[in-house]
Amino acid sequence: MPLIDARRQFFAASGIDQDGGYKKSLFWLGLKWFRVPVPNTAGRVRAVRLHDLHHIATGYPTTWRGEAEIAAWELAGGCGRYVAAWVLNLYAFAVGIFIAPHALWRAFLRGRRCRNLYEIGFQNAGLQAPVGDLRWRLGLLSEAPAGSVRAALAFTKTVVAALSLCAVTVAVPASLAALLLVALGKNARQKRRDLLDQKQ
């Protein structure tokens, strides 16, 4: 099947707009019941165009586990100059640490042996080629290598980077916000006590 048709099917199966949502000004990050709008920057669009093709070539779905797996696969091979890919993949990788650590490790090993489009690039003319050609270019036709000490060290470094990013950008601000709410609540209760004292 030509890659352009496979991508069309991938978008339909994943509930993604037929243009991939590449032209939207925002994209939504998070869970169905708690999502945050994030600017759909040019850098993010450049990265996600390749990321979507990686989904098709690797077979990883757009579920939470699938996004964590493809994040591990891409991070293992490196995201080059695609800053948005590094950042978004580290967030997805952090989720994978908790929900699918073994799958994350297997995807990471697979990615260390493969090439990816962040490294080798991609031209739109390649959309007419069969999916198998892309899989061959990326080295996805051979078996994933066994684990090694070097791979374990690289995986550990990625774990640390992912958790550190989440701590700095999510956990710390959330903790500060919680402390602020507690302080405001104490202040409000104290004001109510003061008003009651005055009335008495």
PyMOL CGO cylinders between C-alpha atoms (Angstrom):
from pymol import cmd
from pymol.cgo import CYLINDER

trace = [
    CYLINDER, 0.00, 0.00, 0.00, 1.33, 3.48, -0.82, 0.3, 1, 1, 1, 1, 1, 1,
    CYLINDER, 1.33, 3.48, -0.82, 2.33, 5.41, 2.29, 0.3, 1, 1, 1, 1, 1, 1,
    CYLINDER, 2.33, 5.41, 2.29, -0.12, 8.22, 1.49, 0.3, 1, 1, 1, 1, 1, 1,
    CYLINDER, -0.12, 8.22, 1.49, -3.05, 5.76, 1.60, 0.3, 1, 1, 1, 1, 1, 1,
    CYLINDER, -3.05, 5.76, 1.60, -1.72, 4.13, 4.77, 0.3, 1, 1, 1, 1, 1, 1,
    CYLINDER, -1.72, 4.13, 4.77, -1.50, 7.56, 6.38, 0.3, 1, 1, 1, 1, 1, 1,
    CYLINDER, -1.50, 7.56, 6.38, -5.09, 8.33, 5.37, 0.3, 1, 1, 1, 1, 1, 1,
    CYLINDER, -5.09, 8.33, 5.37, -6.22, 5.07, 6.99, 0.3, 1, 1, 1, 1, 1, 1,
    CYLINDER, -6.22, 5.07, 6.99, -4.10, 5.79, 10.06, 0.3, 1, 1, 1, 1, 1, 1,
    CYLINDER, -4.10, 5.79, 10.06, -5.74, 9.20, 10.51, 0.3, 1, 1, 1, 1, 1, 1,
    CYLINDER, -5.74, 9.20, 10.51, -9.24, 7.71, 10.14, 0.3, 1, 1, 1, 1, 1, 1,
    CYLINDER, -9.24, 7.71, 10.14, -8.55, 4.85, 12.57, 0.3, 1, 1, 1, 1, 1, 1,
    CYLINDER, -8.55, 4.85, 12.57, -7.00, 7.22, 15.13, 0.3, 1, 1, 1, 1, 1, 1,
    CYLINDER, -7.00, 7.22, 15.13, -9.75, 9.84, 14.96, 0.3, 1, 1, 1, 1, 1, 1,
    CYLINDER, -9.75, 9.84, 14.96, -7.40, 12.41, 13.47, 0.3, 1, 1, 1, 1, 1, 1,
    CYLINDER, -7.40, 12.41, 13.47, -8.49, 14.97, 10.87, 0.3, 1, 1, 1, 1, 1, 1,
    CYLINDER, -8.49, 14.97, 10.87, -7.65, 13.90, 7.32, 0.3, 1, 1, 1, 1, 1, 1,
    CYLINDER, -7.65, 13.90, 7.32, -5.09, 16.70, 7.05, 0.3, 1, 1, 1, 1, 1, 1,
    CYLINDER, -5.09, 16.70, 7.05, -3.44, 15.39, 10.23, 0.3, 1, 1, 1, 1, 1, 1,
    CYLINDER, -3.44, 15.39, 10.23, -4.44, 18.52, 12.14, 0.3, 1, 1, 1, 1, 1, 1,
    CYLINDER, -4.44, 18.52, 12.14, -1.23, 20.09, 10.87, 0.3, 1, 1, 1, 1, 1, 1,
    CYLINDER, -1.23, 20.09, 10.87, -2.91, 23.41, 10.06, 0.3, 1, 1, 1, 1, 1, 1,
    CYLINDER, -2.91, 23.41, 10.06, -4.69, 23.89, 13.39, 0.3, 1, 1, 1, 1, 1, 1,
    CYLINDER, -4.69, 23.89, 13.39, -3.49, 26.66, 15.69, 0.3, 1, 1, 1, 1, 1, 1,
    CYLINDER, -3.49, 26.66, 15.69, -3.84, 24.46, 18.81, 0.3, 1, 1, 1, 1, 1, 1,
    CYLINDER, -3.84, 24.46, 18.81, -3.61, 20.81, 19.74, 0.3, 1, 1, 1, 1, 1, 1,
    CYLINDER, -3.61, 20.81, 19.74, -4.89, 19.20, 22.92, 0.3, 1, 1, 1, 1, 1, 1,
    CYLINDER, -4.89, 19.20, 22.92, -2.62, 17.46, 25.39, 0.3, 1, 1, 1, 1, 1, 1,
    CYLINDER, -2.62, 17.46, 25.39, -3.84, 15.29, 28.25, 0.3, 1, 1, 1, 1, 1, 1,
    CYLINDER, -3.84, 15.29, 28.25, -6.73, 12.97, 29.10, 0.3, 1, 1, 1, 1, 1, 1,
    CYLINDER, -6.73, 12.97, 29.10, -10.25, 13.09, 27.69, 0.3, 1, 1, 1, 1, 1, 1,
    CYLINDER, -10.25, 13.09, 27.69, -11.57, 14.63, 30.91, 0.3, 1, 1, 1, 1, 1, 1,
    CYLINDER, -11.57, 14.63, 30.91, -8.62, 16.98, 31.45, 0.3, 1, 1, 1, 1, 1, 1,
    CYLINDER, -8.62, 16.98, 31.45, -6.96, 18.39, 28.36, 0.3, 1, 1, 1, 1, 1, 1,
    CYLINDER, -6.96, 18.39, 28.36, -4.80, 21.45, 27.96, 0.3, 1, 1, 1, 1, 1, 1,
    CYLINDER, -4.80, 21.45, 27.96, -4.65, 23.46, 24.71, 0.3, 1, 1, 1, 1, 1, 1,
    CYLINDER, -4.65, 23.46, 24.71, -1.09, 23.83, 23.47, 0.3, 1, 1, 1, 1, 1, 1,
    CYLINDER, -1.09, 23.83, 23.47, 0.05, 26.05, 20.56, 0.3, 1, 1, 1, 1, 1, 1,
    CYLINDER, 0.05, 26.05, 20.56, 0.58, 23.99, 17.42, 0.3, 1, 1, 1, 1, 1, 1,
    CYLINDER, 0.58, 23.99, 17.42, 3.92, 25.58, 16.58, 0.3, 1, 1, 1, 1, 1, 1,
    CYLINDER, 3.92, 25.58, 16.58, 5.71, 25.19, 13.27, 0.3, 1, 1, 1, 1, 1, 1,
    CYLINDER, 5.71, 25.19, 13.27, 8.36, 23.13, 15.06, 0.3, 1, 1, 1, 1, 1, 1,
    CYLINDER, 8.36, 23.13, 15.06, 5.74, 20.76, 16.44, 0.3, 1, 1, 1, 1, 1, 1,
    CYLINDER, 5.74, 20.76, 16.44, 4.12, 20.37, 13.00, 0.3, 1, 1, 1, 1, 1, 1,
    CYLINDER, 4.12, 20.37, 13.00, 7.49, 19.57, 11.40, 0.3, 1, 1, 1, 1, 1, 1,
    CYLINDER, 7.49, 19.57, 11.40, 8.09, 16.88, 14.00, 0.3, 1, 1, 1, 1, 1, 1,
    CYLINDER, 8.09, 16.88, 14.00, 4.58, 15.37, 14.04, 0.3, 1, 1, 1, 1, 1, 1,
    CYLINDER, 4.58, 15.37, 14.04, 4.54, 14.92, 10.25, 0.3, 1, 1, 1, 1, 1, 1,
    CYLINDER, 4.54, 14.92, 10.25, 7.45, 12.51, 10.67, 0.3, 1, 1, 1, 1, 1, 1,
    CYLINDER, 7.45, 12.51, 10.67, 6.09, 11.11, 13.94, 0.3, 1, 1, 1, 1, 1, 1,
    CYLINDER, 6.09, 11.11, 13.94, 2.88, 10.04, 12.18, 0.3, 1, 1, 1, 1, 1, 1,
    CYLINDER, 2.88, 10.04, 12.18, 4.88, 8.19, 9.54, 0.3, 1, 1, 1, 1, 1, 1,
    CYLINDER, 4.88, 8.19, 9.54, 6.83, 6.47, 12.31, 0.3, 1, 1, 1, 1, 1, 1,
    CYLINDER, 6.83, 6.47, 12.31, 3.50, 5.27, 13.76, 0.3, 1, 1, 1, 1, 1, 1,
    CYLINDER, 3.50, 5.27, 13.76, 2.62, 3.70, 10.41, 0.3, 1, 1, 1, 1, 1, 1,
    CYLINDER, 2.62, 3.70, 10.41, 6.02, 2.10, 9.90, 0.3, 1, 1, 1, 1, 1, 1,
    CYLINDER, 6.02, 2.10, 9.90, 6.40, 0.70, 13.42, 0.3, 1, 1, 1, 1, 1, 1,
    CYLINDER, 6.40, 0.70, 13.42, 2.78, -0.29, 13.99, 0.3, 1, 1, 1, 1, 1, 1,
    CYLINDER, 2.78, -0.29, 13.99, 2.58, 1.43, 17.37, 0.3, 1, 1, 1, 1, 1, 1,
    CYLINDER, 2.58, 1.43, 17.37, -1.00, 2.75, 17.87, 0.3, 1, 1, 1, 1, 1, 1,
    CYLINDER, -1.00, 2.75, 17.87, -2.07, 6.14, 19.23, 0.3, 1, 1, 1, 1, 1, 1,
    CYLINDER, -2.07, 6.14, 19.23, -3.12, 4.70, 22.60, 0.3, 1, 1, 1, 1, 1, 1,
    CYLINDER, -3.12, 4.70, 22.60, -1.34, 5.80, 25.79, 0.3, 1, 1, 1, 1, 1, 1,
    CYLINDER, -1.34, 5.80, 25.79, 0.87, 2.71, 25.62, 0.3, 1, 1, 1, 1, 1, 1,
    CYLINDER, 0.87, 2.71, 25.62, 1.46, 3.12, 21.88, 0.3, 1, 1, 1, 1, 1, 1,
    CYLINDER, 1.46, 3.12, 21.88, 2.51, 6.75, 22.26, 0.3, 1, 1, 1, 1, 1, 1,
    CYLINDER, 2.51, 6.75, 22.26, 4.88, 5.76, 25.06, 0.3, 1, 1, 1, 1, 1, 1,
    CYLINDER, 4.88, 5.76, 25.06, 6.36, 2.98, 22.90, 0.3, 1, 1, 1, 1, 1, 1,
    CYLINDER, 6.36, 2.98, 22.90, 6.94, 5.18, 19.87, 0.3, 1, 1, 1, 1, 1, 1,
    CYLINDER, 6.94, 5.18, 19.87, 8.39, 7.86, 22.14, 0.3, 1, 1, 1, 1, 1, 1,
    CYLINDER, 8.39, 7.86, 22.14, 10.91, 5.30, 23.43, 0.3, 1, 1, 1, 1, 1, 1,
    CYLINDER, 10.91, 5.30, 23.43, 11.62, 4.16, 19.86, 0.3, 1, 1, 1, 1, 1, 1,
    CYLINDER, 11.62, 4.16, 19.86, 12.23, 7.71, 18.66, 0.3, 1, 1, 1, 1, 1, 1,
    CYLINDER, 12.23, 7.71, 18.66, 14.27, 8.77, 21.69, 0.3, 1, 1, 1, 1, 1, 1,
    CYLINDER, 14.27, 8.77, 21.69, 16.50, 5.72, 21.37, 0.3, 1, 1, 1, 1, 1, 1,
    CYLINDER, 16.50, 5.72, 21.37, 17.37, 6.68, 17.81, 0.3, 1, 1, 1, 1, 1, 1,
    CYLINDER, 17.37, 6.68, 17.81, 17.54, 10.40, 18.58, 0.3, 1, 1, 1, 1, 1, 1,
    CYLINDER, 17.54, 10.40, 18.58, 15.29, 13.25, 17.47, 0.3, 1, 1, 1, 1, 1, 1,
    CYLINDER, 15.29, 13.25, 17.47, 18.00, 15.37, 15.87, 0.3, 1, 1, 1, 1, 1, 1,
    CYLINDER, 18.00, 15.37, 15.87, 17.19, 19.07, 15.74, 0.3, 1, 1, 1, 1, 1, 1,
    CYLINDER, 17.19, 19.07, 15.74, 13.47, 18.52, 16.34, 0.3, 1, 1, 1, 1, 1, 1,
    CYLINDER, 13.47, 18.52, 16.34, 13.16, 20.10, 19.78, 0.3, 1, 1, 1, 1, 1, 1,
    CYLINDER, 13.16, 20.10, 19.78, 9.39, 19.55, 19.90, 0.3, 1, 1, 1, 1, 1, 1,
    CYLINDER, 9.39, 19.55, 19.90, 9.94, 15.82, 19.29, 0.3, 1, 1, 1, 1, 1, 1,
    CYLINDER, 9.94, 15.82, 19.29, 12.45, 15.60, 22.16, 0.3, 1, 1, 1, 1, 1, 1,
    CYLINDER, 12.45, 15.60, 22.16, 10.11, 17.37, 24.59, 0.3, 1, 1, 1, 1, 1, 1,
    CYLINDER, 10.11, 17.37, 24.59, 6.84, 15.65, 23.67, 0.3, 1, 1, 1, 1, 1, 1,
    CYLINDER, 6.84, 15.65, 23.67, 8.52, 12.24, 23.52, 0.3, 1, 1, 1, 1, 1, 1,
    CYLINDER, 8.52, 12.24, 23.52, 10.00, 12.70, 26.99, 0.3, 1, 1, 1, 1, 1, 1,
    CYLINDER, 10.00, 12.70, 26.99, 6.52, 13.42, 28.38, 0.3, 1, 1, 1, 1, 1, 1,
    CYLINDER, 6.52, 13.42, 28.38, 5.09, 10.31, 26.68, 0.3, 1, 1, 1, 1, 1, 1,
    CYLINDER, 5.09, 10.31, 26.68, 8.09, 8.26, 27.83, 0.3, 1, 1, 1, 1, 1, 1,
    CYLINDER, 8.09, 8.26, 27.83, 7.44, 9.36, 31.42, 0.3, 1, 1, 1, 1, 1, 1,
    CYLINDER, 7.44, 9.36, 31.42, 3.88, 8.05, 31.17, 0.3, 1, 1, 1, 1, 1, 1,
    CYLINDER, 3.88, 8.05, 31.17, 5.21, 4.77, 29.80, 0.3, 1, 1, 1, 1, 1, 1,
    CYLINDER, 5.21, 4.77, 29.80, 7.49, 4.30, 32.81, 0.3, 1, 1, 1, 1, 1, 1,
    CYLINDER, 7.49, 4.30, 32.81, 4.39, 3.83, 34.95, 0.3, 1, 1, 1, 1, 1, 1,
    CYLINDER, 4.39, 3.83, 34.95, 1.93, 2.12, 32.61, 0.3, 1, 1, 1, 1, 1, 1,
    CYLINDER, 1.93, 2.12, 32.61, 4.10, -0.14, 30.41, 0.3, 1, 1, 1, 1, 1, 1,
    CYLINDER, 4.10, -0.14, 30.41, 7.76, -0.29, 31.52, 0.3, 1, 1, 1, 1, 1, 1,
    CYLINDER, 7.76, -0.29, 31.52, 8.53, -3.61, 29.79, 0.3, 1, 1, 1, 1, 1, 1,
    CYLINDER, 8.53, -3.61, 29.79, 7.00, -2.48, 26.50, 0.3, 1, 1, 1, 1, 1, 1,
    CYLINDER, 7.00, -2.48, 26.50, 8.93, 0.78, 26.84, 0.3, 1, 1, 1, 1, 1, 1,
    CYLINDER, 8.93, 0.78, 26.84, 12.20, -1.13, 27.23, 0.3, 1, 1, 1, 1, 1, 1,
    CYLINDER, 12.20, -1.13, 27.23, 11.49, -3.33, 24.20, 0.3, 1, 1, 1, 1, 1, 1,
    CYLINDER, 11.49, -3.33, 24.20, 10.62, -0.30, 22.05, 0.3, 1, 1, 1, 1, 1, 1,
    CYLINDER, 10.62, -0.30, 22.05, 13.77, 1.45, 23.23, 0.3, 1, 1, 1, 1, 1, 1,
    CYLINDER, 13.77, 1.45, 23.23, 15.92, -1.53, 22.22, 0.3, 1, 1, 1, 1, 1, 1,
    CYLINDER, 15.92, -1.53, 22.22, 14.20, -1.63, 18.85, 0.3, 1, 1, 1, 1, 1, 1,
    CYLINDER, 14.20, -1.63, 18.85, 14.83, 2.09, 18.32, 0.3, 1, 1, 1, 1, 1, 1,
    CYLINDER, 14.83, 2.09, 18.32, 18.53, 1.77, 19.10, 0.3, 1, 1, 1, 1, 1, 1,
    CYLINDER, 18.53, 1.77, 19.10, 18.93, -0.58, 16.16, 0.3, 1, 1, 1, 1, 1, 1,
    CYLINDER, 18.93, -0.58, 16.16, 16.78, 1.43, 13.70, 0.3, 1, 1, 1, 1, 1, 1,
    CYLINDER, 16.78, 1.43, 13.70, 17.18, 4.70, 11.86, 0.3, 1, 1, 1, 1, 1, 1,
    CYLINDER, 17.18, 4.70, 11.86, 14.40, 7.28, 11.92, 0.3, 1, 1, 1, 1, 1, 1,
    CYLINDER, 14.40, 7.28, 11.92, 13.15, 10.13, 9.78, 0.3, 1, 1, 1, 1, 1, 1,
    CYLINDER, 13.15, 10.13, 9.78, 14.47, 12.79, 12.16, 0.3, 1, 1, 1, 1, 1, 1,
    CYLINDER, 14.47, 12.79, 12.16, 17.89, 11.53, 11.16, 0.3, 1, 1, 1, 1, 1, 1,
    CYLINDER, 17.89, 11.53, 11.16, 17.52, 10.66, 7.47, 0.3, 1, 1, 1, 1, 1, 1,
    CYLINDER, 17.52, 10.66, 7.47, 14.81, 13.14, 6.46, 0.3, 1, 1, 1, 1, 1, 1,
    CYLINDER, 14.81, 13.14, 6.46, 11.76, 12.68, 4.29, 0.3, 1, 1, 1, 1, 1, 1,
    CYLINDER, 11.76, 12.68, 4.29, 10.44, 14.24, 1.11, 0.3, 1, 1, 1, 1, 1, 1,
    CYLINDER, 10.44, 14.24, 1.11, 6.72, 14.33, 0.22, 0.3, 1, 1, 1, 1, 1, 1,
    CYLINDER, 6.72, 14.33, 0.22, 7.45, 12.36, -2.95, 0.3, 1, 1, 1, 1, 1, 1,
    CYLINDER, 7.45, 12.36, -2.95, 8.13, 9.41, -0.63, 0.3, 1, 1, 1, 1, 1, 1,
    CYLINDER, 8.13, 9.41, -0.63, 4.40, 9.25, 0.19, 0.3, 1, 1, 1, 1, 1, 1,
    CYLINDER, 4.40, 9.25, 0.19, 3.87, 7.45, -3.11, 0.3, 1, 1, 1, 1, 1, 1,
    CYLINDER, 3.87, 7.45, -3.11, 6.23, 4.62, -2.14, 0.3, 1, 1, 1, 1, 1, 1,
    CYLINDER, 6.23, 4.62, -2.14, 4.97, 1.44, -0.44, 0.3, 1, 1, 1, 1, 1, 1,
    CYLINDER, 4.97, 1.44, -0.44, 4.96, 1.27, 3.35, 0.3, 1, 1, 1, 1, 1, 1,
    CYLINDER, 4.96, 1.27, 3.35, 7.41, -1.62, 3.09, 0.3, 1, 1, 1, 1, 1, 1,
    CYLINDER, 7.41, -1.62, 3.09, 9.99, 0.68, 1.50, 0.3, 1, 1, 1, 1, 1, 1,
    CYLINDER, 9.99, 0.68, 1.50, 9.86, 2.99, 4.52, 0.3, 1, 1, 1, 1, 1, 1,
    CYLINDER, 9.86, 2.99, 4.52, 10.13, 0.04, 6.90, 0.3, 1, 1, 1, 1, 1, 1,
    CYLINDER, 10.13, 0.04, 6.90, 13.19, -1.15, 4.99, 0.3, 1, 1, 1, 1, 1, 1,
    CYLINDER, 13.19, -1.15, 4.99, 14.79, 2.33, 5.07, 0.3, 1, 1, 1, 1, 1, 1,
    CYLINDER, 14.79, 2.33, 5.07, 14.28, 2.53, 8.83, 0.3, 1, 1, 1, 1, 1, 1,
    CYLINDER, 14.28, 2.53, 8.83, 15.66, -0.96, 9.47, 0.3, 1, 1, 1, 1, 1, 1,
    CYLINDER, 15.66, -0.96, 9.47, 12.41, -2.28, 10.87, 0.3, 1, 1, 1, 1, 1, 1,
    CYLINDER, 12.41, -2.28, 10.87, 12.53, -5.60, 9.03, 0.3, 1, 1, 1, 1, 1, 1,
    CYLINDER, 12.53, -5.60, 9.03, 15.13, -7.21, 11.30, 0.3, 1, 1, 1, 1, 1, 1,
    CYLINDER, 15.13, -7.21, 11.30, 14.71, -8.42, 14.86, 0.3, 1, 1, 1, 1, 1, 1,
    CYLINDER, 14.71, -8.42, 14.86, 15.29, -6.09, 17.82, 0.3, 1, 1, 1, 1, 1, 1,
    CYLINDER, 15.29, -6.09, 17.82, 18.66, -6.64, 19.53, 0.3, 1, 1, 1, 1, 1, 1,
    CYLINDER, 18.66, -6.64, 19.53, 19.02, -8.12, 22.98, 0.3, 1, 1, 1, 1, 1, 1,
    CYLINDER, 19.02, -8.12, 22.98, 19.60, -5.81, 25.93, 0.3, 1, 1, 1, 1, 1, 1,
    CYLINDER, 19.60, -5.81, 25.93, 23.11, -4.76, 26.90, 0.3, 1, 1, 1, 1, 1, 1,
    CYLINDER, 23.11, -4.76, 26.90, 24.81, -2.73, 29.60, 0.3, 1, 1, 1, 1, 1, 1,
    CYLINDER, 24.81, -2.73, 29.60, 25.17, 0.21, 27.21, 0.3, 1, 1, 1, 1, 1, 1,
    CYLINDER, 25.17, 0.21, 27.21, 21.50, 0.01, 26.31, 0.3, 1, 1, 1, 1, 1, 1,
    CYLINDER, 21.50, 0.01, 26.31, 20.50, -0.17, 29.98, 0.3, 1, 1, 1, 1, 1, 1,
    CYLINDER, 20.50, -0.17, 29.98, 22.58, 2.92, 30.75, 0.3, 1, 1, 1, 1, 1, 1,
    CYLINDER, 22.58, 2.92, 30.75, 21.06, 4.82, 27.83, 0.3, 1, 1, 1, 1, 1, 1,
    CYLINDER, 21.06, 4.82, 27.83, 17.57, 3.77, 28.95, 0.3, 1, 1, 1, 1, 1, 1,
    CYLINDER, 17.57, 3.77, 28.95, 18.29, 4.88, 32.53, 0.3, 1, 1, 1, 1, 1, 1,
    CYLINDER, 18.29, 4.88, 32.53, 19.50, 8.28, 31.31, 0.3, 1, 1, 1, 1, 1, 1,
    CYLINDER, 19.50, 8.28, 31.31, 16.28, 8.68, 29.33, 0.3, 1, 1, 1, 1, 1, 1,
    CYLINDER, 16.28, 8.68, 29.33, 14.21, 7.75, 32.39, 0.3, 1, 1, 1, 1, 1, 1,
    CYLINDER, 14.21, 7.75, 32.39, 16.02, 10.40, 34.43, 0.3, 1, 1, 1, 1, 1, 1,
    CYLINDER, 16.02, 10.40, 34.43, 15.58, 13.02, 31.70, 0.3, 1, 1, 1, 1, 1, 1,
    CYLINDER, 15.58, 13.02, 31.70, 11.86, 12.27, 31.32, 0.3, 1, 1, 1, 1, 1, 1,
    CYLINDER, 11.86, 12.27, 31.32, 11.12, 12.33, 35.05, 0.3, 1, 1, 1, 1, 1, 1,
    CYLINDER, 11.12, 12.33, 35.05, 13.22, 15.48, 35.53, 0.3, 1, 1, 1, 1, 1, 1,
    CYLINDER, 13.22, 15.48, 35.53, 11.33, 17.28, 32.77, 0.3, 1, 1, 1, 1, 1, 1,
    CYLINDER, 11.33, 17.28, 32.77, 8.01, 16.30, 34.34, 0.3, 1, 1, 1, 1, 1, 1,
    CYLINDER, 8.01, 16.30, 34.34, 9.19, 17.34, 37.79, 0.3, 1, 1, 1, 1, 1, 1,
    CYLINDER, 9.19, 17.34, 37.79, 10.28, 20.77, 36.59, 0.3, 1, 1, 1, 1, 1, 1,
    CYLINDER, 10.28, 20.77, 36.59, 7.33, 21.51, 34.31, 0.3, 1, 1, 1, 1, 1, 1,
    CYLINDER, 7.33, 21.51, 34.31, 4.47, 19.63, 35.97, 0.3, 1, 1, 1, 1, 1, 1,
    CYLINDER, 4.47, 19.63, 35.97, 5.12, 18.48, 39.54, 0.3, 1, 1, 1, 1, 1, 1,
    CYLINDER, 5.12, 18.48, 39.54, 6.82, 21.64, 40.84, 0.3, 1, 1, 1, 1, 1, 1,
    CYLINDER, 6.82, 21.64, 40.84, 4.21, 24.09, 39.45, 0.3, 1, 1, 1, 1, 1, 1,
    CYLINDER, 4.21, 24.09, 39.45, 1.38, 21.78, 40.63, 0.3, 1, 1, 1, 1, 1, 1,
    CYLINDER, 1.38, 21.78, 40.63, 2.90, 21.64, 44.12, 0.3, 1, 1, 1, 1, 1, 1,
    CYLINDER, 2.90, 21.64, 44.12, 3.29, 25.41, 44.24, 0.3, 1, 1, 1, 1, 1, 1,
    CYLINDER, 3.29, 25.41, 44.24, -0.31, 25.85, 43.08, 0.3, 1, 1, 1, 1, 1, 1,
    CYLINDER, -0.31, 25.85, 43.08, -1.49, 23.44, 45.80, 0.3, 1, 1, 1, 1, 1, 1,
    CYLINDER, -1.49, 23.44, 45.80, 0.48, 25.33, 48.46, 0.3, 1, 1, 1, 1, 1, 1,
    CYLINDER, 0.48, 25.33, 48.46, -1.00, 28.60, 47.23, 0.3, 1, 1, 1, 1, 1, 1,
    CYLINDER, -1.00, 28.60, 47.23, -4.54, 27.19, 47.44, 0.3, 1, 1, 1, 1, 1, 1,
    CYLINDER, -4.54, 27.19, 47.44, -3.89, 25.94, 50.98, 0.3, 1, 1, 1, 1, 1, 1,
    CYLINDER, -3.89, 25.94, 50.98, -2.52, 29.33, 52.00, 0.3, 1, 1, 1, 1, 1, 1,
    CYLINDER, -2.52, 29.33, 52.00, -5.50, 31.13, 50.46, 0.3, 1, 1, 1, 1, 1, 1,
    CYLINDER, -5.50, 31.13, 50.46, -7.86, 28.73, 52.24, 0.3, 1, 1, 1, 1, 1, 1,
    CYLINDER, -7.86, 28.73, 52.24, -6.19, 29.39, 55.60, 0.3, 1, 1, 1, 1, 1, 1,
    CYLINDER, -6.19, 29.39, 55.60, -6.35, 33.13, 54.96, 0.3, 1, 1, 1, 1, 1, 1,
    CYLINDER, -6.35, 33.13, 54.96, -10.07, 32.94, 54.11, 0.3, 1, 1, 1, 1, 1, 1,
    CYLINDER, -10.07, 32.94, 54.11, -10.80, 30.90, 57.27, 0.3, 1, 1, 1, 1, 1, 1,
    CYLINDER, -10.80, 30.90, 57.27, -8.87, 33.37, 59.39, 0.3, 1, 1, 1, 1, 1, 1,
    CYLINDER, -8.87, 33.37, 59.39, -10.85, 36.28, 57.93, 0.3, 1, 1, 1, 1, 1, 1,
    CYLINDER, -10.85, 36.28, 57.93, -14.10, 34.49, 58.74, 0.3, 1, 1, 1, 1, 1, 1,
    CYLINDER, -14.10, 34.49, 58.74, -12.94, 33.93, 62.34, 0.3, 1, 1, 1, 1, 1, 1,
    CYLINDER, -12.94, 33.93, 62.34, -11.98, 37.61, 62.62, 0.3, 1, 1, 1, 1, 1, 1,
    CYLINDER, -11.98, 37.61, 62.62, -15.42, 38.68, 61.38, 0.3, 1, 1, 1, 1, 1, 1,
    CYLINDER, -15.42, 38.68, 61.38, -17.13, 36.37, 63.87, 0.3, 1, 1, 1, 1, 1, 1,
    CYLINDER, -17.13, 36.37, 63.87, -14.99, 37.74, 66.70, 0.3, 1, 1, 1, 1, 1, 1,
    CYLINDER, -14.99, 37.74, 66.70, -15.91, 41.28, 65.71, 0.3, 1, 1, 1, 1, 1, 1,
    CYLINDER, -15.91, 41.28, 65.71, -19.64, 40.45, 65.72, 0.3, 1, 1, 1, 1, 1, 1,
    CYLINDER, -19.64, 40.45, 65.72, -19.38, 38.87, 69.17, 0.3, 1, 1, 1, 1, 1, 1,
]
cmd.load_cgo(trace, "trace")
